[in-house]
Amino acid sequence: MATSEATTQTPRQRNERRKPVFVVRAPDSNARGRWVTLGYAWQRKNGEDGFSVKLNSIPVGNWDGTLVLLPPLSNEEVPEQLEG
């Protein structure tokens, strides 16, 4: 019976929250050595190679276009995203 119940669930019910693998950061052109958090990157939910990236903001001004994906710091709060 568990198998039939699993197949009758809607896609949203099967989705799980996942934490990002990387934090998207860019160097702050106004403060040498400082980084600005711009968004997050998750492994692709379909299991293929690559990442899904969500940017919450983009730098303005003297930005050189560089983005860096870094692991979250151990004490850093990172949002969870609903797969979908």
C-alpha positions in Angstrom: 0.0 0.0 0.0 2.9 2.4 0.6 3.9 2.1 -3.1 0.4 3.2 -4.3 0.4 6.0 -1.7 3.7 7.3 -3.0 2.6 7.3 -6.6 -0.6 9.3 -5.7 1.3 12.1 -4.0 1.4 15.4 -5.9 4.8 16.7 -7.0 4.8 19.3 -4.3 4.3 16.7 -1.6 7.3 14.7 -2.9 9.6 17.8 -2.9 11.9 18.3 0.0 13.6 21.5 1.2 17.3 21.6 0.3 20.1 23.8 1.4 22.4 25.5 -1.0 25.8 24.0 -1.7 27.5 27.3 -2.5 27.0 31.0 -1.6 27.4 33.3 -4.6 29.7 36.2 -3.7 31.5 39.1 -5.5 34.4 41.2 -4.3 33.3 44.6 -3.0 35.0 47.2 -5.2 34.7 49.8 -2.4 36.3 47.7 0.3 39.4 45.6 -0.6 39.2 42.1 0.9 35.4 42.3 1.6 32.9 40.1 -0.2 29.2 40.7 -0.8 26.7 37.9 -0.8 24.6 38.0 -3.9 22.7 34.7 -3.9 23.0 30.9 -3.6 23.7 27.8 -5.7 22.0 24.4 -5.3 22.9 21.1 -7.0 20.4 20.4 -9.8 17.4 18.5 -8.6 17.4 16.1 -11.6 20.8 14.7 -10.6 22.5 16.1 -13.7 25.9 17.9 -13.4 25.6 21.5 -12.7 24.0 24.0 -10.3 20.9 26.1 -10.2 21.8 29.7 -9.1 19.5 32.3 -7.6 20.8 35.8 -7.4 19.0 38.1 -4.9 21.0 41.1 -6.1 23.7 42.2 -8.4 26.5 44.6 -7.8 26.5 48.1 -9.3 29.1 50.7 -9.9 32.7 49.5 -10.5 31.9 45.8 -10.6 34.2 43.8 -12.9 31.7 41.0 -13.4 33.4 38.4 -11.2 31.2 36.0 -9.2 32.6 33.3 -6.9 30.9 30.2 -5.6 32.1 29.4 -2.1 30.9 26.9 0.5 28.8 28.5 3.2 30.7 29.4 6.3 30.0 27.1 9.2 28.2 29.8 11.2 26.4 31.3 8.2 22.6 31.2 7.9 21.6 29.9 4.5 18.0 29.8 3.2 16.4 26.6 2.2 14.7 26.3 -1.2 11.8 24.2 -2.1 12.7 22.1 -5.1 10.5 22.7 -8.1 
